[in-house]
């Protein structure tokens, strides 16, 4: 028959077996909630930019075109149409990449790369360091312009060297170094990308809104120039990085060139952004509910630990109280365990950051870009961790005070 001592001990162990994973889960969910809130705020901030572009529309391709032959046919038929539409000024090209992964430059921890046509600059102003707007049209018809933020000026030579590969990966040799002109751009600029879907697949918050990016490196090519292949045009269109000013141009072009089997739909970019915002808000509310459940589990297990401790040690607690023991000394075992948990919880995020940076350092030592950028322990992480530690400790302290007073009151009554 089990002893009276073993049952409370088993109950305490069971409570902590639930409590410890619940702490880590709550921390993970809380971080997701904060990132979700940031994404919602960012998307709400970009709504004004989407409202200004009116009926600007992106196109959708037939999803059943999966074979090599079908994809080649897509490039051969749709690519020339998009190129001609570019020459006619009907579209905006706004390709978006992760600069860190694309450049592979040591020490470059983050950044954005935009590949755009001159129509993009006509609609979205980009300023030089003096605050003047960079002209939408280049001085020469075959000139490619590389706009480098002041903060990345030391990498200009390497960025210029990579420009032909970024613009024409299948045939970079057709772009001569003399055709690439570098221009500085002002630091602190936010540039609209026309795409609410997010491209940061390797970042800590995949799919986060990238409608507005800060200090991007921008490659500007002449409208319809041969530097961009037909395949590149269709590739950017499939990523929703090609936008038609007027949806009627889509309808007319598809009908004229008989592209109905390739282009199956078109969606206003503003509507796409609104749908993404609604989806993100729904996910955020679900994460809030999950966080509430996780915090409830923390509170319940904390109270459960205090109940087991108080019932098991009721007589000792009363005896220590009347003997003048302090509250901390009376409940030392529980407070020690909870203190250790608080320290582990507070150190969990810094440990994860350190571990990720160690992995990144190993990749950099090999001379290759890390799959994830180096992480930083920011105030946001500190705030989330601090709040959870405070909730965990406060719940246990409040429960201990309540049960301590009850034991003292009942003991005094019985005496």
Secondary structure, DSSP 8 states (H G I E B T S, - for coil): ---HHHHHHHHHHHHHHHHHHHHHHHHHHHHHHHHHHHHHHHHHHTHHHHHHTTT-EEEEE-TT--SHHHHHHHHHHHHHHHHHHHHTT-EEEEEEEEHHHHH--TT----EEEEEEHHHHHHS--B-TTS-B--SS-SSTT-EEEEEEGGGGGGHHHHHHHHHHHH-TT-GGGS-GGGEEEEEE-TT-EEE-S--S---TTSSSTT---SEEES-EEEEE-TT-TTS-HHHHHHHHHTT-EEES-HHHHHHHHHHHT-TTTEEEEEEHHHHHHHHHHHHHHHHHHHHHHHHHHHHHHHHHHHHHHHHHHHHTHHHHHHHHHTT--HHHHTHHHHHHHHHHHHHHHHHHHHHHHHHHHHHHHHHHTTS--SS------HHHHHHHHHHHHHHHHHHHHHHHHHHHHHHHHHHHH-
